[in-house]
């Protein structure tokens, strides 16, 4: 016999890549907010609007005034979601 629980379903989290109101919130010195993390990845990939070409970890660390090890960890473990994911799903053959 299986017992049913009447607990609420988990909240749906916003997973869209759009900027939220909390992403650009000021943070203490030496830390980064979500908008800055996104910008770091774009700078490293060479896709940022405010810089031509790619930046290495040392240049990005100087720009954001953080430790180079932090930048290397960010670049190693974070990635941006695909830009055209919804269009790619519609084109997939069935």
matplotlib code that plots the C-alpha trace (Angstrom):
import matplotlib.pyplot as plt

x = [0.0, 1.4, 0.7, 0.0, 1.4, -0.4, 2.7, 2.9, 4.7, 8.2, 8.3, 9.1, 12.3, 12.9, 15.4, 15.2, 18.5, 16.9, 18.3, 16.4, 16.1, 18.5, 21.3, 22.8, 22.5, 25.6, 27.8, 30.7, 34.2, 36.0, 32.7, 30.8, 27.1, 25.3, 25.5, 29.3, 29.7, 27.8, 30.0, 33.2, 32.2, 31.4, 34.8, 36.6, 34.7, 35.3, 31.5, 31.3, 30.1, 32.6, 35.8, 37.1, 38.7, 39.1, 40.4, 42.5, 41.9, 44.6, 43.1, 39.6, 40.8, 42.4, 39.2, 37.0, 39.6, 39.3, 41.8, 42.9, 42.1, 38.5, 38.3, 39.9, 37.4, 34.5, 35.8, 36.3, 33.0, 30.4, 28.9, 26.1, 23.0, 22.7, 21.5, 19.0, 17.9, 14.2, 14.8, 17.1, 14.5, 11.9, 14.3, 15.2, 14.0, 11.5]
y = [0.0, 3.4, 6.5, 9.8, 13.0, 16.3, 18.5, 21.3, 21.0, 22.6, 26.2, 26.7, 28.6, 31.2, 29.6, 32.1, 33.8, 37.3, 39.6, 39.7, 42.5, 40.8, 40.1, 43.5, 44.1, 45.6, 43.1, 43.5, 44.2, 41.1, 39.3, 39.2, 39.4, 37.3, 40.1, 40.4, 36.6, 36.7, 39.5, 37.6, 34.7, 36.9, 38.7, 35.4, 34.1, 37.4, 38.1, 41.2, 44.5, 46.7, 44.9, 43.6, 40.1, 37.7, 38.4, 36.0, 35.4, 37.9, 40.8, 39.9, 39.7, 43.2, 44.6, 43.3, 43.7, 40.0, 37.2, 35.4, 32.0, 33.1, 34.0, 30.7, 28.8, 30.7, 30.0, 26.4, 25.6, 28.0, 28.4, 30.4, 28.7, 28.3, 31.4, 29.9, 26.8, 27.1, 27.5, 24.5, 22.3, 23.2, 22.3, 18.8, 16.0, 13.5]
z = [0.0, -1.0, 1.1, -0.6, 0.7, 0.4, 0.2, -2.3, -5.6, -5.8, -7.1, -10.8, -11.1, -13.9, -16.2, -19.0, -19.9, -19.7, -17.1, -13.8, -11.4, -8.9, -11.4, -11.3, -7.6, -6.0, -4.3, -1.9, -3.2, -4.5, -5.4, -8.7, -9.5, -12.2, -14.8, -14.3, -14.6, -17.9, -19.1, -18.1, -20.2, -23.2, -22.9, -22.8, -25.9, -27.7, -28.0, -25.7, -27.2, -25.3, -26.3, -29.7, -29.5, -26.7, -23.2, -21.2, -17.5, -16.3, -18.3, -17.1, -13.4, -13.8, -15.3, -12.5, -9.7, -8.6, -8.2, -11.4, -9.7, -9.4, -13.1, -14.1, -12.0, -13.5, -17.1, -16.3, -14.6, -16.1, -19.5, -21.1, -22.3, -26.1, -27.9, -30.3, -28.4, -29.2, -32.9, -33.0, -31.4, -34.0, -36.9, -35.5, -37.8, -36.5]

ax = plt.figure().add_subplot(projection="3d")
ax.plot(x, y, z, "-o")
ax.set_aspect("equal")
plt.show()
